[in-house]
Amino acid sequence: GLDGQARIVMVNPAATSIFGVEPQQAVGQPVHTLLPQLSFAEVERITSEGMLIRASRMARLESTALRRDATEFPVEVAISRIEDDRGTRFTCVVRDVTDQRWIDSMLRLYNRALECATNGVVITDVRTPGQPIFYANPAFETITGYNVGEAIGRNCSFLQGEDRDQPE
């Protein structure tokens, strides 16, 4: 929770865990001590321009945050501006996306490897009736002569044509 000047007034246990700071270390500090890109002026700007939801304005952004030891890490931030008879205050929800970024980079690496493989790779969804193909790499096109777009959504059995009594 932030006051009207974007100073931290409340820190929950999850934030304590993410940032590695105890509540008494953070309370009273400007939010930019934990989220360097969020100065008071920036909080004002993005929440004033943000999406109106009920009686508050909310903005979402990707940013970097600082742990207690000053190491940076990627975060997603949702910040809401609340204005009522008590004045202006902000609610800030921060999600550490370090693991998600690592997973995404590994998926990109695996995808590049599949795209570069010289062996045809086909992936089907066995939980869906008909077990349709949902991925085929470029080597599949070279080997079979079928365009990937022709294969997606079909069962692999179309590759057999009419010759379905083949020996093992």
C-alpha positions as CSV (number, residue, x, y, z in Angstrom):
1,G,0.0,0.0,0.0
2,L,1.2,3.5,-0.9
3,D,0.1,6.9,0.4
4,G,-0.7,9.9,-1.8
5,Q,3.0,10.7,-2.3
6,A,3.8,7.1,-3.4
7,R,5.5,6.3,-0.1
8,I,5.1,2.7,1.2
9,V,2.7,2.5,4.1
10,M,2.0,-1.3,4.2
11,V,4.0,-4.3,3.1
12,N,2.5,-7.8,3.1
13,P,4.4,-11.1,3.8
14,A,4.6,-11.9,0.1
15,A,6.3,-8.5,-0.7
16,T,8.7,-9.1,2.2
17,S,9.6,-12.4,0.6
18,I,10.0,-11.0,-2.9
19,F,12.1,-8.0,-2.0
20,G,13.9,-9.5,1.0
21,V,13.0,-6.5,3.2
22,E,11.2,-6.4,6.5
23,P,8.1,-4.2,6.7
24,Q,9.9,-1.7,9.0
25,Q,12.7,-1.3,6.5
26,A,10.3,-0.4,3.7
27,V,7.5,1.6,5.4
28,G,7.9,5.3,4.9
29,Q,10.3,4.8,1.9
30,P,9.3,6.0,-1.6
31,V,8.1,3.2,-3.8
32,H,11.0,3.9,-6.2
33,T,13.4,2.4,-3.6
34,L,12.0,-1.0,-4.5
35,L,10.7,-0.2,-8.0
36,P,13.2,2.3,-9.4
37,Q,11.2,3.2,-12.5
38,L,8.2,4.2,-10.4
39,S,8.9,7.7,-9.1
40,F,5.9,9.7,-7.6
41,A,5.5,11.5,-10.9
42,E,5.4,8.2,-12.9
43,V,2.9,6.7,-10.5
44,E,0.7,9.8,-10.9
45,R,1.0,9.7,-14.7
46,I,0.3,6.1,-15.3
47,T,-2.6,5.9,-12.8
48,S,-4.2,9.1,-14.1
49,E,-4.0,7.7,-17.7
50,G,-4.8,4.1,-16.6
51,M,-8.0,2.1,-17.1
52,L,-11.0,3.2,-15.0
53,I,-12.3,0.2,-13.0
54,R,-15.1,1.0,-10.5
55,A,-13.9,4.0,-8.5
56,S,-10.2,3.5,-9.2
57,R,-7.7,3.9,-12.0
58,M,-5.4,0.9,-12.7
59,A,-2.3,0.5,-14.8
60,R,-0.2,-2.5,-15.5
61,L,3.4,-2.5,-16.6
62,E,6.5,-4.6,-16.8
63,S,9.4,-3.2,-14.8
64,T,12.5,-4.1,-12.8
65,A,12.7,-4.2,-9.0
66,L,15.5,-4.2,-6.5
67,R,16.1,-6.8,-3.8
68,R,17.6,-5.8,-0.5
69,D,21.1,-6.7,-1.8
70,A,20.5,-4.3,-4.7
71,T,20.1,-7.1,-7.4
72,E,17.6,-6.3,-10.1
73,F,14.9,-8.7,-11.1
74,P,12.0,-8.5,-13.6
75,V,8.5,-7.9,-12.3
76,E,5.0,-7.2,-13.5
77,V,3.3,-4.4,-11.6
78,A,-0.4,-3.6,-11.3
79,I,-1.0,-0.2,-9.6
80,S,-4.3,1.3,-8.7
81,R,-5.1,4.9,-7.7
82,I,-7.9,5.3,-5.2
83,E,-9.4,8.7,-4.5
84,D,-12.1,9.2,-1.8
85,D,-12.9,11.4,1.2
86,R,-9.6,10.3,2.8
87,G,-7.6,11.5,-0.1
88,T,-5.5,9.8,-2.7
89,R,-3.6,6.5,-2.1
90,F,-2.3,3.7,-4.3
91,T,-2.4,-0.1,-4.2
92,C,0.6,-1.8,-5.8
93,V,0.7,-5.5,-6.6
94,V,4.1,-6.8,-7.7
95,R,4.8,-10.2,-9.2
96,D,8.3,-11.6,-9.6
97,V,8.5,-13.0,-13.1
98,T,12.1,-14.2,-13.0
99,D,11.1,-17.9,-13.3
100,Q,8.6,-17.1,-16.0
101,R,11.2,-15.3,-18.1
102,W,13.6,-18.2,-17.7
103,I,10.8,-20.7,-18.8
104,D,10.0,-18.4,-21.8
105,S,13.7,-18.3,-22.8
106,M,14.0,-22.1,-22.6
107,L,10.8,-22.5,-24.7
108,R,12.3,-20.2,-27.3
109,L,15.5,-22.2,-27.3
110,Y,13.5,-25.5,-27.7
111,N,11.4,-24.0,-30.4
112,R,14.6,-22.9,-32.3
113,A,16.0,-26.4,-31.9
114,L,12.9,-28.0,-33.3
115,E,12.7,-25.6,-36.2
116,C,16.4,-26.3,-37.1
117,A,16.1,-30.1,-36.8
118,T,16.6,-32.1,-40.0
119,N,14.2,-34.9,-38.7
120,G,10.5,-34.3,-39.1
121,V,8.8,-33.5,-35.8
122,V,5.1,-33.7,-35.4
123,I,3.3,-33.1,-32.1
124,T,-0.3,-34.2,-31.6
125,D,-2.9,-33.7,-28.9
126,V,-3.8,-37.2,-27.7
127,R,-6.5,-35.8,-25.3
128,T,-8.5,-34.3,-28.2
129,P,-10.8,-36.6,-30.3
130,G,-9.0,-37.4,-33.6
131,Q,-5.6,-36.6,-32.0
132,P,-5.0,-33.6,-34.3
133,I,-1.5,-32.3,-35.1
134,F,-0.8,-28.9,-33.5
135,Y,2.8,-28.6,-34.5
136,A,5.0,-29.7,-37.3
137,N,8.5,-28.4,-38.0
138,P,9.9,-27.4,-41.4
139,A,11.7,-30.7,-41.9
140,F,8.2,-32.3,-41.9
141,E,7.4,-30.3,-45.0
142,T,10.6,-31.4,-46.7
143,I,10.1,-35.1,-45.8
144,T,6.4,-35.4,-46.5
145,G,5.8,-32.7,-49.2
146,Y,2.8,-31.5,-47.1
147,N,2.7,-27.8,-46.1
148,V,2.5,-27.4,-42.3
149,G,-0.8,-25.6,-42.7
150,E,-2.2,-28.6,-44.5
151,A,-1.3,-30.9,-41.5
152,I,-2.3,-28.8,-38.6
153,G,-5.6,-30.0,-37.2
154,R,-5.5,-33.3,-39.0
155,N,-4.7,-36.8,-37.6
156,C,-1.4,-38.3,-38.7
157,S,-3.1,-41.1,-40.5
158,F,-3.6,-38.9,-43.5
159,L,0.1,-39.5,-44.2
160,Q,-0.6,-43.2,-44.9
161,G,-2.9,-42.3,-47.8
162,E,-5.0,-45.3,-48.9
163,D,-2.2,-47.8,-48.1
164,R,-3.3,-48.7,-44.6
165,D,-2.3,-52.4,-44.7
166,Q,1.4,-51.9,-44.4
167,P,3.6,-54.4,-42.6
168,E,5.1,-53.4,-39.3
